[in-house]
C-alpha cells in the first residue's frame, strides 16, 4: 500500500487459505490495512486468533439479533414477534424463512450440519450419540444451577448411559462453550462479595438453537424468558453472574436457620451494577413479595429490577425496586443505563 488510504481487508473462512497464520501475520504489520477475519469453529477458534495474535488484534463477539433489532425488521405486532423470538431465536437468516416448518428445518439443519460437525471434527469426538444426549440434558437445564457431576448423574438416569465420567461431561461442556452454543454464569455471594465455586448456570446464546436441540418439545416460557434476559444483558456489554444471598430466619419452633435466596442476575459493567429478577407472571401480592424478598436483602444502592412477562406500565416501589415488562425491557435500553 503506497498511499495514505486505509484498506479494509475482510477474509471469510480463513482456514481455507494455505498458511493463513503467516498470511495474517504479514497483513497485520502492513501499514494502512485493517484486517477482519472469520472462520469455521472446527479449524480455527476465536481463542486461537487471540492466542496467535495477542496484542495485535481484538475479538468481536457477534451475537444473534437482539429483540429490538429483530422487531426493527419484523412485520407484525410486538406480541407476535416476542412469541416467535422466544421460540425460534434471533439468527438473522430466520427472517427470510416463511412458516414454522421452514424455521424449524433451518435451525435443525444448522445445528446438525454446522455446530455438531464443527465440534466433532475439531475435538475428535467418537461418542456422537452420547454428546447429543448430553446437549439435550444441558438444554433441559437452563435456569437451574448445575455442575458437571450433576449433569452426568441426570444424563445417566435419563439417557441410560452409565459409562460417561464427570470429567468427560466437563470437557464436552467446554466444547459447547468454545462453539458459542452456551455460556456459563457463575454463582456470586452478594453479601460475602465472593464467587461460589460449586454450581453454575448455563444459558444458550440463541434460544432457537436450544429449542431445536429439544425438537421444540420443552418450551417453558419462564426459563426461555430468563435466557433471553441473560443474552440481552450480555449483548449490552454487561458481565452477568447468578446472585445468592444468605439470610437467617426463625422457623416455626423459634430456632434460627440459614436460608439461601437467589437474585437471577447480578450484572456488572465497570463501576455500574444492576440486580435483575425474571418473573414471567406475578398474579398476586404474595408472589410480588416473593420476587422482591431477595432484592430487599441486598444492602446497596445499585439499581434493582423485576422483569415481568406481561404488559405493565413501569413503576417503582418504596424500596426503589423497579417493575418493568419484558417488552419495555428489551425495546428500551434506558432501563439498564
C-alpha positions in Angstrom: 0.0 0.0 0.0 1.8 3.1 -1.2 -0.8 5.8 -0.5 -2.3 7.2 2.7 -5.6 5.5 2.4 -6.8 2.8 4.9 -7.6 -0.5 3.2 -10.1 -2.8 4.9 -9.3 -6.5 4.2 -12.1 -9.0 5.0 -11.3 -12.7 4.8 -14.1 -15.2 5.3 -13.4 -18.9 6.0 -9.7 -18.0 6.6 -8.9 -21.7 7.4 -9.2 -22.4 3.7 -6.2 -20.2 3.0 -2.8 -22.0 2.8 -0.5 -21.0 5.7 -3.1 -18.5 6.9 -1.3 -17.7 10.1 1.7 -16.4 8.1 -0.6 -14.5 5.8 -2.4 -12.8 8.6 0.9 -12.0 10.4 2.1 -10.2 7.3 -1.1 -8.3 6.8 -1.3 -7.3 10.5 2.0 -5.4 10.2 1.3 -3.9 6.8 0.7 -0.2 7.2 -2.6 1.2 6.0 -4.5 -2.1 6.5 -7.3 -3.1 8.8 -7.9 -6.8 8.7 -11.1 -8.7 9.7 -11.2 -12.5 9.8 -13.9 -15.1 10.2 -13.6 -18.8 10.2 -15.1 -22.2 10.9 -15.2 -23.3 14.6 -13.8 -26.7 13.7 -10.5 -25.4 12.3 -9.8 -22.1 13.8 -11.5 -20.9 17.0 -11.6 -17.2 18.1 -9.4 -18.3 21.0 -6.8 -19.4 18.5 -6.8 -15.9 17.0 -6.5 -14.3 20.4 -3.5 -16.5 21.2 -1.8 -16.3 17.9 -2.1 -12.5 17.6 -2.0 -11.5 21.2 -1.6 -7.7 21.4 -2.2 -7.3 17.7 -5.9 -7.9 17.4 -9.3 -7.9 19.1 -12.1 -10.4 19.2 -15.5 -9.2 18.1 -18.3 -11.3 19.5 -21.1 -11.3 17.0 -24.4 -12.2 18.8 -27.7 -13.2 17.2 -30.2 -10.3 16.8 -31.5 -8.7 19.9 -35.2 -8.5 20.2 -35.1 -4.7 19.4 -33.1 -5.5 16.2 -35.4 -8.3 15.4 -38.5 -6.1 15.7 -37.0 -3.4 13.5 -37.5 -5.7 10.5 -40.3 -8.0 11.8 -43.7 -7.4 10.1 -46.1 -8.0 12.9 -47.2 -7.0 16.4 -44.8 -6.9 19.3 -46.7 -9.7 21.0 -46.4 -12.0 18.0 -42.8 -11.0 17.5 -42.0 -11.9 21.0 -43.7 -15.3 20.7 -41.7 -16.1 17.6 -38.4 -14.7 19.0 -38.6 -16.9 22.1 -39.5 -19.9 20.0 -37.0 -19.5 17.1 -34.4 -17.1 18.4 -32.6 -14.3 16.7 -30.4 -15.7 13.9 -30.8 -13.2 11.0 -31.4 -15.9 8.4 -34.6 -16.9 10.1 -36.3 -13.7 9.0 -36.2 -15.0 5.4 -37.7 -18.3 6.3 -41.5 -18.2 5.9 -43.6 -20.5 8.0 -43.0 -22.6 11.2 -41.8 -25.7 9.2 -39.1 -23.8 7.4 -37.9 -22.1 10.5 -37.8 -25.4 12.3 -35.9 -27.1 9.5 -33.4 -24.3 9.2 -32.5 -24.5 12.9 -32.3 -28.3 13.0 -30.1 -28.3 9.8 -27.9 -25.5 11.2 -27.4 -27.4 14.5 -26.6 -30.7 12.9 -24.5 -29.7 9.8 -22.6 -26.8 11.3 -22.4 -26.8 15.1 -22.2 -30.6 15.7 -20.0 -31.2 12.7 -17.5 -28.5 13.8 -17.5 -29.7 17.4 -16.9 -33.3 16.3 -14.2 -32.5 13.7 -12.2 -30.2 15.9 -12.3 -32.3 19.1 -12.3 -35.8 17.6 -15.4 -36.9 19.4 -16.3 -40.5 18.7 -19.2 -40.8 21.2 -21.6 -38.7 19.0 -24.8 -40.1 20.3 -23.7 -39.5 23.9 -22.7 -36.0 23.1 -26.1 -35.3 21.5 -27.9 -36.7 24.6 -25.7 -34.6 26.8 -26.5 -31.4 24.8 -30.2 -32.2 25.3 -29.7 -32.6 29.0 -28.0 -29.2 29.2 -30.7 -27.6 27.1 -33.3 -29.0 29.6 -31.4 -27.5 32.5 -31.4 -23.7 31.6 -32.3 -21.7 34.6 -31.2 -24.4 37.0 -27.9 -24.5 39.0 -25.8 -27.4 37.7 -22.3 -28.9 37.8 -20.6 -31.4 35.5 -21.3 -34.1 38.1 -25.0 -33.2 38.5 -25.4 -33.2 34.7 -23.6 -36.5 34.4 -25.9 -38.0 37.0 -29.0 -36.7 35.2 -27.6 -37.8 31.9 -27.0 -41.4 33.2 -30.6 -41.6 34.6 -32.4 -40.1 31.6 -30.2 -41.3 28.7 -29.4 -44.7 30.3 -25.7 -44.3 29.7 -23.6 -45.4 32.6 -20.0 -45.1 31.3 -19.7 -41.3 31.0 -17.4 -39.7 33.5 -17.8 -36.3 35.2 -14.5 -35.2 33.5 -15.9 -36.1 30.1 -19.1 -34.1 30.7 -17.0 -31.1 31.8 -14.9 -31.4 28.7 -17.9 -31.6 26.4 -19.5 -28.6 28.1 -16.2 -26.7 27.4 -16.5 -27.7 23.7 -20.0 -26.3 23.6 -18.8 -23.0 25.1 -16.0 -22.8 22.5 -18.5 -23.3 19.8 -20.6 -20.4 21.1 -23.6 -22.6 21.9 -23.7 -21.9 25.6 -22.3 -19.5 28.2 -21.5 -20.2 31.8 -22.8 -17.8 34.5 -21.0 -18.1 37.9 -22.7 -18.1 41.2 -21.9 -15.0 43.3 -22.3 -14.5 47.1 -23.7 -10.9 47.2 -23.2 -10.3 50.9 -19.9 -12.1 51.1 -18.7 -10.5 47.8 -17.1 -13.7 46.5 -17.8 -16.4 43.9 -19.2 -19.7 45.0 -17.3 -22.4 43.2 -19.8 -25.2 43.0 -23.0 -25.0 40.9 -23.3 -22.6 38.0 -26.0 -21.9 35.4 -25.7 -22.3 31.6 -27.5 -20.3 29.0 -27.8 -20.8 25.3 -26.5 -17.9 23.2 -29.6 -18.4 20.9 -32.8 -19.8 22.4 -33.9 -21.0 19.0 -31.0 -23.4 18.8 -31.8 -24.5 22.4 -35.4 -25.3 21.3 -34.2 -27.1 18.2 -31.9 -29.4 20.2 -35.0 -30.4 22.2 -37.1 -30.8 19.0 -39.2 -27.8 20.2 -40.8 -30.1 22.9 -39.8 -28.1 26.0 -40.9 -24.5 25.5 -41.1 -23.4 29.2 -41.6 -19.7 28.7 -40.3 -18.9 32.2 -36.9 -20.4 31.6 -36.7 -19.1 28.0 -37.5 -15.6 29.1 -34.7 -15.8 31.7 -32.3 -17.0 29.0 -33.4 -14.1 26.7 -32.8 -11.6 29.6 -29.3 -13.1 30.2 -28.4 -12.8 26.5 -29.8 -9.2 26.3 -27.6 -8.1 29.1 -24.5 -9.8 27.6 -25.3 -8.1 24.2 -25.4 -4.7 26.0 -21.9 -5.3 27.4 -22.6 -6.5 30.9 -20.9 -9.3 32.7 -23.7 -11.5 34.2 -23.5 -13.7 37.3 -26.1 -15.5 39.3 -26.6 -14.0 42.7 -27.0 -15.8 46.0 -27.8 -14.0 49.3 -27.8 -15.9 52.6 -30.1 -14.9 55.4 -31.1 -16.2 58.9 -34.7 -16.7 59.8 -36.6 -18.3 62.7 -38.5 -21.5 61.9 -41.9 -22.4 63.4 -40.1 -23.7 66.5 -38.3 -20.4 67.1 -34.9 -21.7 66.0 -32.7 -19.8 63.7 -31.9 -21.4 60.3 -29.8 -20.3 57.4 -31.6 -19.9 54.1 -30.4 -19.1 50.6 -32.3 -16.8 48.3 -31.5 -16.1 44.7 -31.2 -13.0 42.6 -31.4 -14.2 39.0 -28.8 -11.9 37.7 -26.0 -9.7 39.1 -24.9 -7.6 36.2 -21.6 -5.6 36.2 -20.2 -3.1 33.8 -17.2 -1.1 35.1 -18.4 0.6 38.3 -22.1 0.0 37.5 -24.2 -2.8 38.8 -27.8 -4.0 38.2 -29.7 -6.7 40.0 -32.4 -8.4 37.9 -35.2 -10.8 38.7 -37.0 -12.6 35.9 -40.7 -13.3 36.8 -42.9 -14.3 33.9 -46.2 -14.0 36.0 -46.9 -12.2 39.2 -50.6 -12.9 39.8 -50.9 -11.5 43.3 -49.2 -9.6 46.1 -47.8 -12.7 47.7 -45.9 -13.6 44.5 -44.7 -10.0 44.2 -43.3 -10.1 47.7 -41.6 -13.3 47.0 -39.8 -11.8 44.0 -38.8 -8.7 46.0 -37.6 -10.6 49.0 -34.0 -11.3 47.9 -33.7 -7.8 46.4 -34.7 -6.2 49.7 -31.8 -8.0 51.4 -29.2 -6.5 49.1 -27.7 -3.7 51.1 -26.5 -1.3 48.5 -27.9 1.5 46.3 -27.5 -0.1 42.9 -30.4 -0.4 40.5 -32.8 -3.3 41.3 -35.2 -4.5 38.5 -38.0 -7.1 38.2 -38.9 -8.0 34.6 -42.4 -9.5 34.1 -43.8 -11.3 31.1 -46.9 -9.2 30.6 -47.7 -5.6 29.6 -47.5 -3.3 32.6 -46.6 0.4 32.9 -43.1 0.7 34.5 -43.3 1.6 38.2 -41.1 1.6 41.3 -42.0 0.7 44.9 -41.0 2.4 48.1 -37.7 0.4 48.2 -36.7 1.7 44.8 -37.3 -1.7 43.1 -38.5 -1.1 39.5 -41.0 -3.3 37.8 -41.0 -3.4 34.0 -42.5 -5.6 31.3 -40.3 -7.8 29.1 -41.4 -5.7 26.1 -40.2 -2.4 27.6 -37.0 -4.0 29.0 -36.0 -5.4 25.6 -37.0 -2.5 23.5 -35.9 0.4 25.7 -32.2 0.5 26.6 -32.7 3.2 29.2 -33.8 0.7 31.8 -30.3 -0.7 32.1 -28.3 2.6 31.5 
